[in-house]
Amino acid sequence: MLHSFHKMMGCSIGLLLIGLAACGGSAPTRFYILSPMEGAGPAAQGGDAGPRTTIGIGPVAFPAYLDRQQIVTRVSSNELHLSGFEEWAEPLKDNVTRILVEDLSTLLPADSFTVFPFKGPGRVAWQVEVEVIRLDGKLGGDALLLTRWSIYDKENDEMFMEKKSRFSQPTAGPDYGDLAAAYSRVVEALSRELAGAI
């Protein structure tokens, strides 16, 4: 009986060690972030030296399914997948807002920008509100950004323009880094459309 007990304990310890080895060999979490556009686009050419216009960005609203660290990919029209070891380095809403400001600063260098909620003594002349309806894609497929955006003339307290826009970009490869790069390009496309409207 004692022999059976030692044998059972030996098996249990062996299984525990195998389990610990498996945990120690798991993949590390990888973190991703969107990047701003490179260089100046056509809208950035020939900025004048007149007084700077202050443009307010936000609020930028996101659907609840994107309010998480895991990267969400689309399996089908009605099914989403949450990544296991791939996460955003910061909340996606904050990242997209910051990239919009950086891209618009490149496209409209004669203007200044502030992020909602607006603070400080400077008066906001134009306010850009963005509602992200959908931002997802398939690994090795396309990244899709569907938005509804509005531009307000704050000086005259009226809506200047409202539009629903759809942007799609193919991913350059099958991994999450390629998907993040494609997300950066669809946000750039939105930035270009906003700059053209402003």
N, C-alpha and C positions, 0 to 999 in steps of 0.2 A: 504493500500500500504506500509506503514511504517512497519507494522507487517510482510509483505512478505519479505521486505528487511532484517529485523533482522533475519528472519528464514533462508534466503539464506546465510547470513553472518555466522550464526551459523553452517550451513552445511559445508561451505567452511573451517571454522576453524577446524571443526571436522575431515574433510578429510586431512587437513594439519598435524594435530597431529598424525593421523594414519600413514601418510607417514613418518613422522619423527621417529615414534616408529619403523617402519619397517626398516628404515636405521640404527637406533641405534642397532637393533638386528641382523644385517648382520654378517656373519662369518668373523673372522679376517684372514688376509693373513698369510699363513704359508710358511716358507722358508726352502729350502733343499740344501744339499751339498754332494758331493761324499766323500768317505773316502778311505785312503790308505790301502793296505793289512796289515794283522797282521803277525808279526814274520818274520822269514827269510825262503825263499824257498830253494830248493835243489841247485839252482845256486849260492846261497850266501855262501855256505859252503866252508871252506878252502881257504879264500882269502889270497894271499901272502903279504909279507911286502915290495915288490919292489916299484919302482916309480909309482905314481898314474897317470892313464890315464884320460885325460879330455874328456868327452863325451858331445857334444852339442845337446840339445833337441829342435827341431823346425826348421822352422816354423811348427805349427800345424794348419791346415786349416779345417774350418767347413763350411757346407752348410748354405745358407742364412736363411733357415727356422728354424734353431736352434739358430739364432742370436737374441734372445729375452729373457726376464725374465720369461715369462710363460713357464711352462713345457709342452712339446709337446708329445702327445700320438697318436698312430696310430689306426684309426677306421677300415680302409680297405687299400687295395693297393693304392687307389687314394684319400683317405680322412684322414685328420689329425684333431686332437682336441686340442685347446689351453685351458689350465686350467683357472679356474676363480679366485680362491683364493690360489693357490699353485704356488710358484715361486722359481727360483734358487736364492741363496743368493749372487752369483757372476756370471759373464758371464760364460757359460758352457765351452767355449773354454779355458778360464784361469784356470778353475777348473780341467779340464781333463789334461792340460799341467802340472799343479802342481802335480797331483796324479801320472802321468807318472814318473816324477822326483823322487817322494818319493818312489814309488814301485821299480824303477830301482836302487835307492840308497840302498834299502834293498837287492835286488837280486845280486847286484854287489858292495859290500861294499868296494872293493879295488880301485874303480874308483871315480872320482869327476865329478860333473855335472854342466852345465850352461845352461841357457835358451836363445833362440834366441830373439832379436838380441844379439850376443855374444859381451861382453865387457871385458875389463881388459887385463892384460899382458899375461895371460895363453893361450897357443896355443891349439886349439881344435883338437884332434886326429881323432875322429869319430863324424859325424853329423847324427842325426836321424830326418828325415822329415816324417810327418804323415799327410795324407789327410783323414779326416773322411768323408766318403760318406753317411753314415746313422748311426744315433744313436737315436733310439726310441723304443717303445714297447707298450704293452697293459697292463692296470691295471689288475692284477690277471693273466696275461699271461706271455709272454717272453720278455726280453730285448734283443735287437739286436744291435751289433756294426759291421759295415762293413767299412773296411779301406784299403787304399793303402799306403804302407810305403816304405821308401828307407833308406839305410845306406850308407854314403859316407866315404871313406878313405881320410881324408883331407890331410894327409901327402904326399900321392901319387897323390892327386887330381883326384880321380876316384871313380865311383860308385862301391860299394862292393856287394850290394844285393838290389833287389827290389821285392816286393811281395804284393799280394792282399789277405787280411785275413777277415774271418767272424767268429764272436764269438756270442754265444747265451747263455743266462742264464734265468732260470725260476724265477719269482718273488715269494717271500715267502708269499705274502698276497695281498689283493686288493687295498691297498692305495698307495699314492705317496711316502711315506717313504720306502716301500718295493721296489718300482720301482727304487728309487735312490740307494738303496743297491745293486740291480741287475746291475745297471749301473757301480757301483764300481767294481763288480766282472768281468764284461766284459773288463773293462780297465785293471784290474789285469791280465787277460788272455793275452791281448795284450802286457803288460809289460813283462810277462814271455817269450812270443815268441821273443820279441826284445832282451831280455837278452840272450836267447839261441843263437841268431844270432850273437850278439856282442862277 
